[in-house]
Amino acid sequence: MLYILIAALGVAGARQFSWVGVFAISTILAVALGVEGALHDRTLLKVLHRDWEVIVTFQSAYVAHIAWDAYGPRLMARFGR
């Protein structure tokens, strides 16, 4: 469920922010997950793994949305023929 929420935030961020803004948001999310992991006594490796997954999910949703905006209409027109 966390990754669906993060992907939704990435799509919403694609509409509002530039790449630098998306990187800043994903970094803030990763730091928040790191703090949450530290509070629950998780190992550093587990926390870093979760942070990496969040950053990749958020930024890939951003890139996918931008790609869809750029190539989606042509792709859908090609399938519509």
URGILIN-V409276 format. One record per pair of residues at least 24 apart in sequence whose C-alpha atoms are under 6 Angstrom apart, sorted by sequence separation. I is the first residue (numbers start at 0). J is the second residue. D is the distance in Angstrom with one decimal. If there is no record, write none. Layout:
# URGILIN-V409276
i->I j->J d->D
i->I j->J d->D
This chain:
# URGILIN-V409276
i->25 j->54 d->5.3
i->9 j->57 d->4.7
i->13 j->61 d->5.2
i->6 j->56 d->5.8
i->10 j->60 d->5.6
i->6 j->57 d->5.2
i->9 j->60 d->5.1
i->10 j->61 d->5.3
i->5 j->57 d->5.5
i->9 j->61 d->4.8
i->6 j->60 d->5.3
i->10 j->64 d->5.9
